[in-house]
Amino acid sequence: MSKITMAAAAAAGYVLGARAGRERYDQIVHKAEGAWKNPKVQQGKRRAQEKAEAKASEMSGDNSTTSTSPVAGEDNQFNV
C-alpha cells in the first residue's frame, strides 16, 4: 500500500471514527481540498491520466490522439 493511500485511509478512518465533531471534520476537508488543488498533485494526476489513456489506446489498438480530458478550465474537484 502506498504512503498516499495509507494516509488517505487513516484520514478517512479518523473522520469516520472521531468524536471531534463537525469543526474538526471541516478542518480536515479544508486541508484535503488544499492538497488536491496543489499544482504538483494536479500535474501528477494529469500525467497518470495521460499514461492510462495511452495504455488503453495501445491495448485497444486505437492510435488516435483524441483526449477524453475535461474541458479546459473545468474544476474537477472531489465532493466530500
N, C-alpha and C positions, 0 to 999 in steps of 0.2 A: 504494500500500500504506500503510495507516495506521501510525502510530507504534507502537501497541499490537501490531499484527500483526507488525511488523518486530522489535520487542523479543522477542516470543514465538518467532519463527523463529530469532533469534540465540541465545536461551537454549537452545532445543532443539538447535540445531547445536553449541553448546558442550558440552552434556551428552552428546550422542551422539559427539562427536569428542574430548572431553577425555581426558587421561590422568591427571586429578587424583584419580581413584578414588572409591570409594563415599562417603567423608566429604564431599567437595565436592558430589556428587550430592545427598546428603541435605540439605545446606545450601540448595541451590537449590530443592529440593522444599519445604522448610520456608518459604522466602520466597514461593514461588508460592502455597502454601496460605494464607499470611497475607494476600497481596494479594487472593486470591479471596474471603476472608471479610470483607474490608473493607466496611463499610456502604455507602460510596459506589459501590463496584463492584456490590454486590448491588442497590442502588437502580437503577443504570443497566441491569442485567440485567433487572430487573422491568419497567422502562419499555420496553425493547426488546421483551420478550416480549408486553407488552400491545399495543404498536403492531403487532407481527406478527400477533397474534390478531385485532385489529380489521381489519387489512388483509385477512387471509384470510377473515374473515367478510364483509367488504364485497365481495370478489371472488366469493365463492360465493353471494352473495345472502342469506345467513343473517344475520338481525338479532338472534339470541338473544344473551344476555349470559352464557351458560354459559362458565365458565372451565375450561381444562384444566390449571390450575396445580396443583402438587403439594399434598399435604396440609399444612396449617399446621404449622409446627414441623419438617417433614421436612428433613433436611440433605442438600441436593443438592450433593455435592462430587465434583469430578473425581478419578478414580483415576490415579495416576502409577505 
